[in-house]
Amino acid sequence: MDSVDSGLGSSLLAHSTDVNLRLASTIEQLETQLTKIREDIVQWEAVEKLKVDLGNWLDAKNTELQQMKEKPAKLHVEAAELELSHLEVILT
């Protein structure tokens, strides 16, 4: 009986070692995937922030342009040149 128990114990030990190795490998793969997902989330958040900032910038520029449209035109050359340079600043 001892040789049967010994063989069964050896087989059980080999099987548990195999399961542990596969489990460790799977955990490592999951950790790698989680790291990639975290990096993607950070990039996504940066893009979202940039999108909000760009939207705010566009809104501000549109407001400035609308205000310039509502002002009467300047007939003096110097005043017109000043408005033109202000418009160029807004568009850059």
Order of alpha helices (4+ residues) and beta strands (2+ residues): alpha-alpha
